[in-house]
Amino acid sequence: MTYGLYLSAAGANAQSHRLDVLSHNLANVNTPGFKPHLSVLKARHAAGVENGETQSGYGGVDDLGGGIAIQPTLTQFSQGPIRATGVETDFALNDDNTFFVVNREGQQMLTRAGNFIFNSQGQLVTENGDPVMGNGGNTINIDPTQPFRVTADGGIEQGGAKQLLMIGKPREVGDLTRVGDNLYRPLGSVDPVAPEARKIIHGHLEQSAIQPTAAMMELIEASRAYEANVRMIQNQDNVLGTLIGRVLRE
């Protein structure tokens, strides 16, 4: 394979990755609390530089650029808009660095999606059925046959007893890894949020932080860049075929 074909193929692969990430973002434009995924691309050194055969900055033919490489996808934890829903068990966090704590198969997970419901057993769960944790590390349970009310500080009150939703703050959002279903697994420690710092609003939901117009424009740009790389592959293949044909005729 010629060097130009390799560079164009690497470019097409990178743009295909961008298209996948952007399409996933747009598919979640209506998902509560969803955070945009960011595709990260990095310029590569030439093979000679990566293999230690020449020095970077040499300027010769062995120091040409090596195309582009795909890096691990990141998450942008910017806050999405908050919308009133009128549903008592909908909760929104009015900041960008705290999370609701839920339990999935015995593991502590974090989420920004506060569209919770009480199941038939009276346990507060996420839309996927994961129990929502209360302060103290217990699940939140009520008697489903009796009335309850939601307090302004993010508590569920019934029969004179109040259970507060657990709100956690990771030391660094970079310590969070996505596990699907709008959940994040903390790789580092998560600190409980003090009562005076709980910026929680009930009857509201944080919407997706995706900006549809900007994401669509970026999707179109990535699509055109992908097509340009594919055309370059075709052009270089035609030139190479013509060159080989001339050599064989001679």
Backbone as CSV, one residue per row, in Angstrom:
resi,resn,N_x,N_y,N_z,CA_x,CA_y,CA_z,C_x,C_y,C_z
1,MET,0.850,-1.204,0.000,0.000,0.000,0.000,0.881,1.249,0.000
2,THR,0.554,2.234,-0.874,1.323,3.460,-0.906,1.036,4.284,0.336
3,TYR,1.955,5.223,0.615,1.809,6.038,1.816,0.530,6.870,1.770
4,GLY,0.207,7.388,0.578,-0.998,8.195,0.441,-2.265,7.397,0.711
5,LEU,-2.292,6.144,0.248,-3.444,5.296,0.511,-3.607,5.061,2.013
6,TYR,-2.486,4.843,2.689,-2.518,4.611,4.135,-3.076,5.841,4.853
7,LEU,-2.611,7.026,4.485,-3.076,8.248,5.144,-4.567,8.471,4.909
8,SER,-5.008,8.236,3.671,-6.428,8.428,3.360,-7.290,7.407,4.086
9,ALA,-6.808,6.161,4.184,-7.563,5.127,4.891,-7.660,5.471,6.378
10,ALA,-6.571,5.969,6.963,-6.599,6.361,8.370,-7.569,7.525,8.582
11,GLY,-7.587,8.464,7.622,-8.519,9.585,7.720,-9.964,9.137,7.612
12,ALA,-10.248,8.219,6.690,-11.616,7.706,6.538,-12.055,6.965,7.801
13,ASN,-11.149,6.195,8.387,-11.482,5.457,9.617,-11.779,6.421,10.773
14,ALA,-10.989,7.483,10.863,-11.205,8.470,11.924,-12.545,9.184,11.757
15,GLN,-12.876,9.555,10.519,-14.155,10.232,10.284,-15.335,9.289,10.493
16,SER,-15.157,8.004,10.184,-16.206,7.023,10.465,-16.457,6.926,11.970
17,HIS,-15.368,6.975,12.754,-15.507,6.967,14.214,-16.262,8.217,14.676
18,ARG,-15.922,9.365,14.133,-16.637,10.600,14.494,-18.117,10.485,14.168
19,LEU,-18.442,9.913,13.015,-19.845,9.756,12.626,-20.595,8.874,13.622
20,ASP,-19.942,7.804,14.087,-20.580,6.924,15.070,-20.874,7.679,16.369
21,VAL,-19.894,8.459,16.840,-20.058,9.199,18.094,-21.144,10.262,17.957
22,LEU,-21.119,11.008,16.860,-22.104,12.070,16.652,-23.509,11.500,16.483
23,SER,-23.619,10.373,15.780,-24.931,9.739,15.607,-25.484,9.278,16.948
24,HIS,-24.594,8.741,17.801,-25.030,8.319,19.141,-25.508,9.524,19.945
25,ASN,-24.808,10.647,19.844,-25.235,11.856,20.543,-26.624,12.303,20.085
26,LEU,-26.819,12.357,18.771,-28.099,12.818,18.241,-29.233,11.860,18.602
27,ALA,-28.923,10.569,18.699,-29.953,9.597,19.079,-30.413,9.805,20.512
28,ASN,-29.607,10.504,21.325,-29.937,10.733,22.730,-30.301,12.187,23.012
29,VAL,-30.764,12.883,21.998,-31.078,14.298,22.169,-32.266,14.492,23.116
30,ASN,-33.108,13.466,23.287,-34.247,13.565,24.192,-34.073,12.721,25.452
31,THR,-32.867,12.223,25.712,-32.607,11.409,26.895,-32.295,12.307,28.088
32,PRO,-33.072,12.231,29.160,-32.822,13.108,30.329,-31.410,12.922,30.886
33,GLY,-30.744,14.038,31.154,-29.431,14.011,31.795,-28.304,13.478,30.938
34,PHE,-28.537,13.282,29.642,-27.482,12.713,28.790,-26.371,13.730,28.568
35,LYS,-25.119,13.247,28.603,-23.949,14.092,28.384,-23.291,13.727,27.046
36,PRO,-22.928,14.731,26.248,-22.354,14.449,24.927,-21.049,13.668,25.014
37,HIS,-20.885,12.757,24.075,-19.616,12.061,23.918,-18.763,12.841,22.925
38,LEU,-17.481,12.889,23.186,-16.563,13.676,22.364,-15.520,12.758,21.745
39,SER,-15.497,12.707,20.420,-14.476,11.917,19.740,-13.160,12.688,19.752
40,VAL,-12.088,12.016,20.095,-10.768,12.640,20.207,-9.847,12.001,19.167
41,LEU,-9.253,12.835,18.345,-8.330,12.376,17.309,-6.959,12.986,17.558
42,LYS,-5.926,12.253,17.196,-4.563,12.707,17.452,-3.700,12.477,16.220
43,ALA,-2.920,13.497,15.853,-1.996,13.344,14.735,-0.900,12.348,15.095
44,ARG,-0.577,11.482,14.161,0.454,10.470,14.394,1.772,10.899,13.769
45,HIS,2.875,10.478,14.380,4.172,10.626,13.749,4.300,9.606,12.623
46,ALA,5.250,9.839,11.761,5.540,8.868,10.704,6.017,7.561,11.328
47,ALA,5.906,6.483,10.560,6.302,5.162,11.062,7.763,5.152,11.502
48,GLY,8.616,5.852,10.756,10.031,5.885,11.109,10.269,6.517,12.464
49,VAL,9.512,7.568,12.780,9.651,8.237,14.077,9.103,7.338,15.181
50,GLU,7.926,6.725,14.948,7.329,5.859,15.966,8.207,4.645,16.260
51,ASN,8.930,4.173,15.235,9.800,3.000,15.412,11.205,3.368,15.877
52,GLY,11.444,4.671,16.093,12.755,5.109,16.566,13.836,5.092,15.512
53,GLU,13.457,5.055,14.224,14.438,4.988,13.141,14.927,6.363,12.718
54,THR,14.173,7.408,13.081,14.577,8.775,12.761,14.019,9.716,13.817
55,GLN,14.524,10.937,13.829,14.097,11.919,14.831,12.949,12.768,14.302
56,SER,12.010,13.110,15.210,10.940,14.020,14.838,11.521,15.396,14.542
57,GLY,11.055,16.032,13.474,11.552,17.346,13.080,12.697,17.277,12.099
58,TYR,13.088,16.064,11.721,14.190,15.887,10.762,13.888,16.558,9.427
59,GLY,12.622,16.457,8.990,12.209,17.146,7.777,12.385,16.345,6.515
60,GLY,12.932,15.148,6.610,13.116,14.318,5.429,11.882,13.513,5.106
61,VAL,12.032,12.626,4.124,10.892,11.828,3.685,10.419,10.884,4.791
62,ASP,11.331,10.496,5.711,10.942,9.600,6.804,10.274,10.336,7.957
63,ASP,10.124,11.657,7.832,9.520,12.440,8.903,8.199,13.066,8.459
64,LEU,7.599,12.479,7.418,6.284,12.945,6.996,5.250,12.568,8.050
65,GLY,4.133,13.257,8.061,3.087,12.928,9.027,2.589,11.503,8.854
66,GLY,2.169,10.923,9.938,1.700,9.531,9.902,0.192,9.408,9.904
67,GLY,-0.504,10.448,9.504,-1.959,10.379,9.473,-2.576,10.731,10.814
68,ILE,-3.627,10.035,11.164,-4.392,10.384,12.354,-4.759,9.114,13.110
69,ALA,-4.796,9.216,14.422,-5.116,8.064,15.268,-6.320,8.397,16.144
70,ILE,-7.122,7.387,16.450,-8.310,7.551,17.278,-7.941,7.346,18.746
71,GLN,-8.336,8.286,19.575,-8.092,8.216,21.009,-9.385,7.827,21.742
72,PRO,-9.302,7.425,23.017,-10.520,7.070,23.762,-11.522,8.225,23.795
73,THR,-12.783,7.885,23.627,-13.849,8.880,23.628,-14.039,9.474,25.024
74,LEU,-14.222,10.785,25.089,-14.425,11.479,26.360,-15.891,11.881,26.519
75,THR,-16.247,12.283,27.724,-17.593,12.760,28.016,-17.530,14.217,28.448
76,GLN,-18.405,15.044,27.886,-18.490,16.449,28.257,-19.585,16.599,29.323
77,PHE,-19.182,16.941,30.537,-20.127,16.992,31.648,-20.718,18.385,31.844
78,SER,-21.090,19.027,30.768,-21.762,20.324,30.893,-23.228,20.100,31.250
79,GLN,-23.803,21.043,31.996,-25.189,20.895,32.440,-26.155,21.157,31.304
80,GLY,-27.184,20.312,31.212,-28.226,20.525,30.225,-29.312,21.435,30.768
81,PRO,-30.212,21.905,29.916,-31.312,22.765,30.391,-32.253,21.995,31.299
82,ILE,-32.860,22.708,32.242,-33.788,22.102,33.197,-35.217,22.490,32.818
83,ARG,-36.071,21.466,32.744,-37.454,21.681,32.319,-38.419,21.170,33.391
84,ALA,-39.455,21.948,33.655,-40.485,21.531,34.598,-41.339,20.435,33.976
85,THR,-41.596,19.376,34.759,-42.424,18.272,34.281,-43.707,18.126,35.078
86,GLY,-43.713,18.603,36.309,-44.874,18.454,37.167,-44.991,17.080,37.798
87,VAL,-44.032,16.190,37.514,-44.032,14.851,38.102,-43.254,14.907,39.410
88,GLU,-43.888,14.528,40.515,-43.282,14.675,41.830,-41.950,13.942,41.964
89,THR,-41.822,12.781,41.341,-40.603,11.981,41.515,-39.571,12.245,40.424
90,ASP,-39.732,13.324,39.670,-38.679,13.787,38.767,-37.786,14.752,39.535
91,PHE,-36.471,14.573,39.389,-35.518,15.425,40.107,-34.450,15.914,39.139
92,ALA,-33.995,17.147,39.351,-32.914,17.720,38.559,-31.856,18.288,39.496
93,LEU,-30.605,18.199,39.081,-29.495,18.770,39.838,-29.049,20.045,39.135
94,ASN,-29.110,21.150,39.856,-28.815,22.454,39.258,-27.333,22.801,39.404
95,ASP,-26.471,21.908,38.924,-25.032,22.138,38.860,-24.492,21.140,37.847
96,ASP,-23.180,21.089,37.699,-22.633,20.170,36.690,-21.608,19.190,37.253
97,ASN,-21.548,19.045,38.579,-20.526,18.151,39.130,-21.040,17.242,40.253
98,THR,-22.358,17.159,40.431,-22.909,16.208,41.386,-23.827,15.235,40.656
99,PHE,-24.092,14.088,41.300,-24.832,13.013,40.639,-25.746,12.315,41.639
100,PHE,-26.824,11.735,41.116,-27.634,10.826,41.901,-26.884,9.497,42.010
101,VAL,-27.069,8.818,43.129,-26.404,7.535,43.357,-27.444,6.422,43.256
102,VAL,-27.169,5.431,42.423,-28.070,4.290,42.261,-27.275,3.003,42.440
103,ASN,-27.995,1.911,42.555,-27.357,0.613,42.762,-27.671,-0.296,41.583
104,ARG,-26.631,-0.802,40.973,-26.813,-1.788,39.897,-26.023,-3.041,40.242
105,GLU,-26.741,-4.103,40.517,-26.144,-5.406,40.817,-25.089,-5.296,41.920
106,GLY,-25.439,-4.528,42.958,-24.566,-4.407,44.115,-23.453,-3.392,43.974
107,GLN,-23.377,-2.693,42.835,-22.337,-1.694,42.628,-22.931,-0.288,42.623
108,GLN,-22.186,0.631,43.214,-22.618,2.025,43.257,-22.349,2.692,41.916
109,MET,-23.395,3.235,41.322,-23.301,3.944,40.053,-23.815,5.361,40.212
110,LEU,-23.428,6.228,39.294,-23.863,7.621,39.306,-24.640,7.932,38.036
111,THR,-25.590,8.835,38.151,-26.361,9.253,36.993,-26.837,10.685,37.183
112,ARG,-27.089,11.363,36.068,-27.689,12.701,36.116,-29.170,12.635,35.756
113,ALA,-29.628,11.481,35.309,-31.027,11.332,34.913,-31.885,11.120,36.164
114,GLY,-32.749,12.072,36.466,-33.552,12.001,37.678,-34.995,11.610,37.452
115,ASN,-35.287,10.943,36.347,-36.665,10.508,36.077,-36.940,9.185,36.799
116,PHE,-37.183,9.301,38.114,-37.377,8.130,38.964,-38.866,7.817,39.118
117,ILE,-39.150,6.572,39.489,-40.522,6.140,39.730,-40.530,5.165,40.901
118,PHE,-41.677,5.009,41.535,-41.851,3.969,42.538,-42.413,2.723,41.850
119,ASN,-41.747,1.579,42.070,-42.266,0.345,41.481,-43.419,-0.198,42.326
120,SER,-43.933,-1.354,41.958,-45.105,-1.904,42.644,-44.821,-2.269,44.092
121,GLN,-43.537,-2.459,44.437,-43.173,-2.767,45.821,-42.923,-1.520,46.662
122,GLY,-43.045,-0.338,46.025,-42.827,0.899,46.758,-41.373,1.308,46.839
123,GLN,-40.535,0.784,45.957,-39.117,1.138,45.948,-38.855,2.151,44.831
124,LEU,-38.116,3.214,45.172,-37.785,4.229,44.174,-36.688,3.690,43.266
125,VAL,-36.945,3.670,41.953,-36.009,3.084,40.997,-35.860,4.007,39.788
126,THR,-34.817,3.750,38.991,-34.631,4.443,37.724,-35.555,3.831,36.678
127,GLU,-35.563,4.411,35.486,-36.416,3.868,34.425,-35.976,2.472,34.008
128,ASN,-34.735,2.078,34.349,-34.243,0.736,34.042,-34.368,-0.216,35.222
129,GLY,-35.004,0.256,36.313,-35.252,-0.615,37.452,-34.149,-0.670,38.486
130,ASP,-33.132,0.192,38.377,-32.051,0.207,39.364,-32.492,0.997,40.592
131,PRO,-32.322,0.455,41.806,-32.742,1.168,43.021,-31.983,2.478,43.210
132,VAL,-32.714,3.505,43.604,-32.117,4.802,43.921,-31.697,4.770,45.384
133,MET,-30.489,5.234,45.661,-29.957,5.174,47.019,-30.321,6.431,47.797
134,GLY,-30.575,6.217,49.104,-30.821,7.326,50.009,-29.604,7.576,50.879
135,ASN,-29.616,8.710,51.582,-28.528,8.997,52.516,-28.388,7.848,53.524
136,GLY,-27.153,7.447,53.771,-26.919,6.310,54.644,-26.703,5.024,53.886
137,GLY,-26.892,5.066,52.550,-26.611,3.894,51.732,-27.750,2.909,51.628
138,ASN,-28.950,3.276,52.079,-30.105,2.392,51.967,-30.960,2.778,50.770
139,THR,-31.715,1.836,50.256,-32.654,2.161,49.188,-33.837,2.923,49.775
140,ILE,-34.560,3.622,48.913,-35.704,4.430,49.345,-36.978,3.635,49.110
141,ASN,-37.696,3.360,50.196,-38.900,2.536,50.123,-40.048,3.217,50.853
142,ILE,-41.244,3.061,50.298,-42.452,3.588,50.925,-43.530,2.508,50.889
143,ASP,-44.611,2.767,51.586,-45.794,1.921,51.484,-46.608,2.431,50.296
144,PRO,-46.677,1.659,49.202,-47.345,2.180,47.996,-48.836,2.410,48.165
145,THR,-49.413,1.910,49.251,-50.855,2.102,49.464,-51.159,3.379,50.240
146,GLN,-50.105,4.065,50.718,-50.291,5.262,51.526,-49.752,6.496,50.791
147,PRO,-50.295,7.664,51.086,-49.803,8.877,50.422,-48.396,9.253,50.894
148,PHE,-47.695,9.966,50.051,-46.365,10.477,50.382,-46.221,11.850,49.763
149,ARG,-45.201,12.544,50.170,-44.920,13.839,49.538,-43.423,13.999,49.345
150,VAL,-43.059,14.814,48.373,-41.656,15.092,48.070,-41.315,16.461,48.626
151,THR,-40.219,16.551,49.365,-39.816,17.811,49.984,-38.826,18.556,49.087
152,ALA,-38.670,19.841,49.358,-37.835,20.692,48.509,-36.365,20.306,48.538
153,ASP,-35.927,19.623,49.607,-34.516,19.250,49.701,-34.229,17.865,49.121
154,GLY,-35.175,17.344,48.331,-34.953,16.050,47.703,-35.228,14.889,48.632
155,GLY,-36.265,14.990,49.408,-36.623,13.924,50.333,-37.989,13.353,50.018
156,ILE,-38.192,12.107,50.394,-39.486,11.446,50.286,-40.021,11.280,51.703
157,GLU,-41.159,11.891,51.989,-41.701,11.905,53.342,-43.011,11.124,53.380
158,GLN,-43.096,10.220,54.361,-44.321,9.441,54.556,-44.430,9.033,56.021
159,GLY,-45.574,9.266,56.610,-45.787,8.880,58.000,-44.838,9.531,58.980
160,GLY,-44.428,10.767,58.694,-43.527,11.482,59.592,-42.056,11.153,59.413
161,ALA,-41.740,10.174,58.580,-40.337,9.815,58.323,-39.930,10.333,56.946
162,LYS,-38.702,10.854,56.866,-38.210,11.401,55.598,-36.939,10.675,55.170
163,GLN,-36.887,10.307,53.898,-35.712,9.666,53.316,-35.159,10.582,52.232
164,LEU,-33.917,11.014,52.407,-33.280,11.917,51.454,-32.569,11.137,50.361
165,LEU,-32.687,11.614,49.121,-31.915,11.026,48.036,-30.432,11.268,48.283
166,MET,-29.610,10.262,48.005,-28.164,10.445,48.133,-27.642,11.196,46.912
167,ILE,-26.913,12.259,47.174,-26.261,13.032,46.118,-24.754,12.903,46.326
168,GLY,-24.041,12.484,45.302,-22.600,12.293,45.414,-21.828,13.213,44.487
169,LYS,-20.616,13.546,44.902,-19.744,14.398,44.096,-18.392,13.713,43.949
170,PRO,-18.034,13.261,42.741,-16.715,12.636,42.552,-15.610,13.667,42.689
171,ARG,-14.445,13.205,43.131,-13.311,14.136,43.258,-12.973,14.766,41.905
172,GLU,-13.042,13.956,40.845,-12.789,14.422,39.488,-13.774,13.722,38.553
173,VAL,-14.433,14.488,37.671,-15.342,13.841,36.725,-14.570,12.968,35.740
174,GLY,-13.275,13.215,35.611,-12.454,12.361,34.767,-12.292,10.961,35.329
175,ASP,-12.693,10.770,36.601,-12.627,9.449,37.226,-13.863,8.609,36.934
176,LEU,-14.776,9.117,36.109,-16.003,8.392,35.802,-15.875,7.681,34.462
177,THR,-16.350,6.456,34.410,-16.354,5.701,33.167,-17.780,5.295,32.840
178,ARG,-18.175,5.423,31.583,-19.541,5.088,31.176,-19.753,3.579,31.185
179,VAL,-20.940,3.176,31.638,-21.275,1.744,31.644,-22.568,1.478,30.877
180,GLY,-23.132,2.484,30.230,-24.380,2.324,29.500,-25.580,2.713,30.341
181,ASP,-26.747,2.864,29.656,-28.000,3.235,30.333,-27.873,4.530,31.110
182,ASN,-27.041,5.453,30.612,-26.891,6.770,31.239,-26.287,6.688,32.630
183,LEU,-25.495,5.633,32.893,-24.853,5.447,34.195,-23.344,5.581,34.055
184,TYR,-22.712,5.951,35.181,-21.257,6.084,35.234,-20.745,5.335,36.460
185,ARG,-19.637,4.632,36.257,-18.988,3.952,37.380,-17.844,4.826,37.877
186,PRO,-17.829,5.194,39.162,-16.719,6.007,39.687,-15.476,5.149,39.896
187,LEU,-14.358,5.609,39.362,-13.088,4.909,39.549,-12.355,5.426,40.783
188,GLY,-12.757,6.614,41.241,-12.175,7.179,42.452,-13.244,7.320,43.521
189,SER,-12.920,8.066,44.553,-13.857,8.246,45.662,-14.961,9.233,45.290
190,VAL,-16.119,9.030,45.894,-17.272,9.914,45.713,-17.680,10.444,47.083
191,ASP,-17.704,11.762,47.233,-18.039,12.377,48.512,-19.527,12.706,48.575
192,PRO,-20.168,12.461,49.716,-21.565,12.878,49.865,-21.653,14.403,49.911
193,VAL,-22.701,14.937,49.336,-22.881,16.392,49.288,-23.539,16.859,50.579
194,ALA,-22.987,17.889,51.172,-23.528,18.436,52.414,-24.952,18.975,52.190
195,PRO,-25.793,18.938,53.222,-27.192,19.378,53.063,-27.316,20.773,52.461
196,GLU,-26.453,21.709,52.877,-26.565,23.081,52.371,-26.099,23.218,50.928
197,ALA,-25.438,22.199,50.395,-24.917,22.265,49.024,-25.743,21.449,48.040
198,ARG,-26.868,20.900,48.492,-27.718,20.068,47.625,-28.561,20.963,46.720
199,LYS,-28.151,21.085,45.466,-28.883,21.919,44.514,-29.833,21.044,43.709
200,ILE,-30.891,20.613,44.363,-31.823,19.665,43.763,-33.189,20.315,43.610
201,ILE,-33.841,20.053,42.491,-35.164,20.617,42.205,-36.096,19.463,41.862
202,HIS,-37.177,19.307,42.615,-38.109,18.226,42.281,-39.197,18.755,41.354
203,GLY,-39.818,17.842,40.622,-40.805,18.239,39.626,-40.173,18.777,38.356
204,HIS,-38.852,18.607,38.219,-38.110,19.064,37.044,-37.158,17.954,36.587
205,LEU,-36.736,18.051,35.332,-35.747,17.124,34.787,-34.673,17.896,34.030
206,GLU,-33.430,17.461,34.209,-32.364,17.993,33.369,-32.462,17.320,32.001
207,GLN,-32.490,18.125,30.962,-32.585,17.591,29.612,-31.196,17.216,29.087
208,SER,-31.170,16.588,27.940,-29.905,16.242,27.299,-29.097,17.506,27.039
209,ALA,-27.781,17.407,27.233,-26.902,18.556,26.986,-26.496,18.668,25.520
210,ILE,-27.058,17.821,24.668,-26.766,17.886,23.235,-27.380,19.153,22.641
211,GLN,-26.616,19.856,21.816,-27.144,20.974,21.042,-27.418,20.462,19.632
212,PRO,-28.671,20.170,19.303,-28.989,19.463,18.054,-28.456,20.131,16.792
213,THR,-28.577,21.450,16.708,-28.137,22.134,15.490,-26.633,22.008,15.303
214,ALA,-25.868,22.261,16.374,-24.412,22.157,16.291,-23.986,20.724,16.001
215,ALA,-24.657,19.759,16.636,-24.306,18.353,16.410,-24.612,17.932,14.977
216,MET,-25.725,18.408,14.410,-26.069,18.076,13.034,-25.076,18.679,12.046
217,MET,-24.650,19.923,12.304,-23.656,20.553,11.429,-22.335,19.797,11.479
218,GLU,-21.944,19.362,12.678,-20.705,18.602,12.810,-20.836,17.248,12.131
219,LEU,-22.023,16.651,12.178,-22.255,15.367,11.512,-22.106,15.516,9.994
220,ILE,-22.650,16.595,9.453,-22.525,16.841,8.016,-21.068,17.047,7.631
221,GLU,-20.336,17.809,8.458,-18.917,18.064,8.180,-18.106,16.773,8.210
222,ALA,-18.372,15.902,9.205,-17.655,14.639,9.302,-17.990,13.731,8.123
223,SER,-19.261,13.757,7.692,-19.671,12.945,6.547,-18.945,13.367,5.277
224,ARG,-18.810,14.682,5.070,-18.105,15.174,3.875,-16.618,14.863,3.946
225,ALA,-16.038,14.944,5.148,-14.623,14.597,5.302,-14.396,13.116,5.031
226,TYR,-15.335,12.282,5.462,-15.227,10.844,5.188,-15.284,10.585,3.672
227,GLU,-16.239,11.231,3.000,-16.366,11.049,1.551,-15.118,11.532,0.823
228,ALA,-14.517,12.628,1.284,-13.300,13.139,0.647,-12.152,12.144,0.778
229,ASN,-12.027,11.528,1.951,-10.975,10.529,2.139,-11.209,9.304,1.258
230,VAL,-12.463,8.883,1.128,-12.777,7.731,0.271,-12.452,8.051,-1.189
231,ARG,-12.762,9.281,-1.638,-12.431,9.673,-3.011,-10.922,9.684,-3.223
232,MET,-10.176,10.122,-2.205,-8.716,10.108,-2.317,-8.195,8.681,-2.438
233,ILE,-8.786,7.754,-1.711,-8.381,6.344,-1.822,-8.639,5.848,-3.241
234,GLN,-9.806,6.182,-3.790,-10.141,5.748,-5.145,-9.199,6.367,-6.175
235,ASN,-8.904,7.662,-6.009,-8.010,8.327,-6.959,-6.610,7.722,-6.929
236,GLN,-6.108,7.495,-5.719,-4.764,6.926,-5.599,-4.721,5.488,-6.117
237,ASP,-5.801,4.745,-5.919,-5.863,3.388,-6.447,-5.860,3.408,-7.968
238,ASN,-6.586,4.362,-8.570,-6.593,4.474,-10.034,-5.216,4.851,-10.568
239,VAL,-4.554,5.796,-9.898,-3.216,6.207,-10.330,-2.239,5.047,-10.217
240,LEU,-2.336,4.302,-9.114,-1.440,3.162,-8.922,-1.703,2.087,-9.970
241,GLY,-2.973,1.856,-10.300,-3.303,0.865,-11.320,-2.788,1.275,-12.678
242,THR,-2.913,2.576,-12.993,-2.405,3.073,-14.279,-0.893,2.930,-14.362
243,LEU,-0.202,3.245,-13.266,1.254,3.142,-13.239,1.705,1.698,-13.423
244,ILE,1.053,0.778,-12.746,1.419,-0.634,-12.876,1.162,-1.122,-14.296
245,GLY,0.043,-0.667,-14.902,-0.265,-1.067,-16.269,0.811,-0.595,-17.247
246,ARG,1.279,0.637,-17.069,2.332,1.151,-17.959,3.627,0.375,-17.801
247,VAL,3.977,0.054,-16.551,5.215,-0.718,-16.307,5.127,-2.078,-16.964
248,LEU,3.974,-2.732,-16.831,3.822,-4.073,-17.421,3.877,-4.017,-18.960
249,ARG,3.329,-2.952,-19.546,3.359,-2.827,-21.004,4.772,-2.633,-21.519
250,GLU,5.592,-1.971,-20.703,6.978,-1.749,-21.120,7.808,-3.019,-20.944
